[in-house]
Each structure stands twice: as structure tokens, then as C-alpha cells.
Amino acid sequence: MTSHRTRLNRSDYERGDVPIRSVGWAPETLPPPMAPLTGDTEASVVIVGAGLAGSSTALHLAERGIDVAVVEAAQPGDGASGRNAGHVQPYLATLDPTEDWPDKGQRLLDTVIEGRGIVYELADKHGIACDAQATGMVEGAIRRYGELEEKARVWRGYGYDVDVVGKADLTRLLGTTEYSYGLHWGEGGSVNPYLFTRGLADAAVNAGARVYGDSPVISVEQENGRRRVRTLHGSVLADQVVLCTNGHAGNQFYPDLAKTQYPLVAYAMATTPLPDDVLAAVNPSRAAFTQFPAGLVPMVIDERNRLITASIPRPRGADKAETYFRHTLDFLHRTFPVTRDADIGLESYWTGMTASSSSVYHADYPQIFRVDDGVLALMNLGTWGVFLGPLLGRNLANALADDRMSDVVLPITEPETARYRNSFNFKIRYVLIPGARVVDRFNIL
Ligand SMILES: Cc1cc2nc3c(=O)[nH]c(=O)nc-3n(C[C@H](O)[C@H](O)[C@H](O)COP(=O)(O)OP(=O)(O)OC[C@H]3O[C@@H](n4cnc5c(N)ncnc54)[C@H](O)[C@@H]3O)c2cc1C
């Protein structure tokens, strides 16, 4: 595997575009590449982008017997889906944005509740070896927060296995006495998101989909009531196009789509495998662990016993692997004293792009846009795509297969330019994250 010492430009990191072989989730030997699209072909549905959203949509369409082609600029999982922190968060951060929806979000909620096990179920059903661990998820806080209590009350009411936990439980679950209050989500967990995404794309192929790699789409044109999706060396003529291109610069053919989102670069890293004494003491429950109110050091321990974390880099500093590794070590030394004398190295460091639909955390929701006749876009999954990508992809696929778009659980809206896009990066990278680090470091809240 390429180490973090691979020579890359700062701009590669800032674009979230370092090669997938630098990403800690990618195996030493990458899976065989999907062949590019060459020549002209046809399909009922063509999907642009093979991340979790696109791969799941393709798989579930193919399973319904629909002739589907996927056209991916790089390879399945090369976008955010293969680069994230691997947390499976099988609920919604908030229901606030659904207040104005005709059904007040009831169908989305029902779909989330019913589909909360989708990541583990798909991995199991398709035999995807992706270290999917339903080991729970912990949000740890240093004091009591009414919001957490309310969240637990609401989701317990929906039948979720979620509990408010105190210091004794947190110490048992996490192996540290730092947190005195928090939530334990029994249905949360973690997954190797690269292997999961690639596995979904392979499953789509097994179900009859055609998946083309290394084929950036350069245009989508209307042609006699159908759509022609063009790459440099080929095209697919289809009745329906679904764009699942997220924030990885890919909406040049519909520039207005890029304006609907707040793209933000995020970094992630994997340590070297942790020594045995550290493994026994740090996060013994192996829950996906994050902190509240700011999840500055989300953490999973993977099947190779590496600690994997992610966060937002400082301005113009997406390439500063050693700096963020030092921050991570500082956090570990503070939180888990056993790590102070341990030999923990940085195995890999990478970046990726998140794409959100709002500059306000609680208004950030995935979107389905009607971009043009016969062209939909499912995107802006924020930091919830590991769960919402497969779930919403399946929902959209079933609605398309049944030719009943009223079954789509998100409102289908026109692309609308997001407000304050230019100040979003400034706000997050200059103000919110640095501020949250200070607050966290000195226990100010
Ligand atoms: C560092 C980091 C940590 C994160 N942590 C978590 C987490 O712990 N849990 C969680 O739920 N979410 C997390 N997320 C968010 C999650 O990764 C995303 O929400 C999710 O992967 C989005 O999936 P997607 O399919 O919409 O997009 P992507 O996976 O980005 O897929 C889009 C695909 O479209 C392709 N594409 C773009 N343009 C074109 C074109 N012109 N032609 C053809 N193909 C094109 C790209 O190559 C890419 O493969 C994190 C994200 C990052 C970056």
C-alpha cells in the first residue's frame, strides 16, 4: 500500500482527489478495474457515478430486471464512498427539514426505520467481505446534554436500541474515564466503505448491470425523447438518467447542480496496527465512537486493528498529514493513557470531498433533483452517505422500476443555488472547526 509519504501536490489533497491506492481502506492489491465505455450502447437507465448512491441504485434496478448501465469517472468507490470514516449511523440527524414536506417526512422516517440494517444486510446477502461490524455506536460527552436525551427518547420510541449511558457504561464501552454522559446506539457500527462500495458494484454486475470505469461523463443530451450520456470514447442512450456524482467535481455537464451543494474537503487516516495492550484497553467494545457536541476525532478500529479517524483540515492545509496525526496522538494520549508509551505510527493519510445541501448542520439533508427531462440527481448525502446512500438508492431504484415516482421518499425538487456557498469553507475551516478544537481541548463547554 502506498504510504502517506507518497509525493502528491497540496491541490490533490485540497480536491479530495489523492489516488485511491493512498486510501487506507483500499486493499494492497486493488480489485480489477471495470473496463471503460467504448462505442455506443443503450440501456433503460444510466447511472452516472459508482459511489454508494449510484452502486445501490444500479444493484436494486438490476435486481428488478431493469437494463441498467453505470458510467463512473474513475472506479467504484474512488469517490467519498471509499474514503470516509466508515461509521454506520442508521438514523437521521434531525427531522427538522421535513416539517414542510406534504407527508412531514413520514415515509422517509418509515424507510429509515425499516431499513436501518441495510448495510449489514446487503453485505451479508451479497457476500461482500467488507468488515461490516454491527458493534454499536457511541456518542460520548463530558457532561449531560438535553439534546442527547431527547434524541434517545425519540428514536427509542421508533423501536431503536438506543440508551442514554453514564460514566460507568462509557468507561466499560470505550476504555476511558473521560466521558460521563452519552448515547449508545445498538444498531450502529462500522464498515470498510471502499470494499462495501466495490462489493455493491460487483453485486450490480452479477445482477445484470453493466458498470464502466475510467469513463468521465462529458455531456448529457436530449435525443428523440431519450437521453444520450457521452464519455470521450462512447455513449449510452437511455430513457432515464440518474446522476450520483456527489461533490467530486463531476457536474460540468449540469453546472447548476454543483451550485446546489456545499463541497468540503475532509481528511482521514489509518494508524499502524495497534499493539496488543492498546487494543485491549482502547474502545474494547469496538463501537464506532464519536464525541458530542463536536465529533472531532471519530474513531473505528478495523479488522487489521488499525485506528481510523477523520476530520476537516485547516485552511490550505489538507496535505498536512503529520500535523493531524500529531493531533490524533494528542487526543489518544489524553483520552487513553495506555497509548502514551505505545508505538503507534501513521500508516496512511488521504482526503475526500463531502457534499452537503445546507450550510447549517441541522438543515443538511440529502436531495433528489429533477435536473432535466428524464434526468434525476441523488446527491448531497453529507456525512451520512454510508447508510443513506444504499438506502435512498434502493428506494429510488424501486420507484423507477415500478414507474411510480410518488414512492420516492424525498421530495423531488428543482436544483436551487445554495446560499452563502462562498463563505461555507471559510466558516467551517477557519471558524467552526478551530473553535471546536479549542473548546474541546480546554473543556470549555
Ligand atoms: C473523510 C470523509 C469521512 C466521512 N465519514 C463518513 C462516515 O463515517 N459515515 C458516513 O455515513 N458518511 C461519511 N462521509 C460521507 C460519505 O462518504 C458520503 O456521504 C457518501 O460516500 C456519498 O456517496 P455518493 O455515492 O453520493 O458519492 P461518491 O462516493 O463521491 O460517488 C460519486 C461518484 O461519482 C463519480 N463522478 C463524478 N463525476 C463524474 C462524471 N462526470 N462522470 C462519471 N462519474 C463521475 C465520482 O468519480 C464518484 O465515484 C465521509 C466523507 C468523507 C470525505
The ligand as an ORCA input file, in Angstrom:
! r2SCAN-3c Opt
* xyz 0 1
  C     -13.252     11.889      5.007
  C     -14.728     11.589      4.972
  C     -15.324     10.976      6.074
  C     -16.684     10.636      6.036
  N     -17.185      9.876      7.051
  C     -18.437      9.345      6.940
  C     -18.910      8.389      7.872
  O     -18.183      7.981      8.780
  N     -20.185      7.917      7.727
  C     -20.996      8.325      6.705
  O     -22.152      7.883      6.642
  N     -20.553      9.208      5.766
  C     -19.296      9.706      5.852
  N     -18.816     10.547      4.881
  C     -19.711     10.916      3.768
  C     -19.904      9.774      2.755
  O     -18.660      9.291      2.357
  C     -20.693     10.330      1.567
  O     -21.924     10.857      2.010
  C     -21.010      9.248      0.530
  O     -19.877      8.477      0.233
  C     -21.555      9.888     -0.735
  O     -21.809      8.850     -1.645
  P     -22.120      9.192     -3.152
  O     -22.352      7.913     -3.840
  O     -23.184     10.221     -3.196
  O     -20.814      9.925     -3.681
  P     -19.348      9.441     -4.086
  O     -18.926      8.250     -3.334
  O     -18.464     10.628     -4.021
  O     -19.536      8.979     -5.572
  C     -19.665      9.893     -6.638
  C     -19.022      9.223     -7.834
  O     -19.326      9.988     -8.995
  C     -18.209      9.891     -9.849
  N     -18.287     11.001    -10.816
  C     -18.194     12.315    -10.574
  N     -18.269     12.998    -11.714
  C     -18.443     12.097    -12.705
  C     -18.577     12.205    -14.120
  N     -18.542     13.375    -14.752
  N     -18.713     11.064    -14.834
  C     -18.750      9.860    -14.226
  N     -18.610      9.713    -12.883
  C     -18.460     10.826    -12.141
  C     -17.023     10.015     -8.903
  O     -15.830      9.523     -9.503
  C     -17.504      9.172     -7.731
  O     -17.076      7.824     -7.793
  C     -17.481     10.969      4.905
  C     -16.890     11.618      3.804
  C     -15.524     11.910      3.829
  C     -14.904     12.563      2.626
*
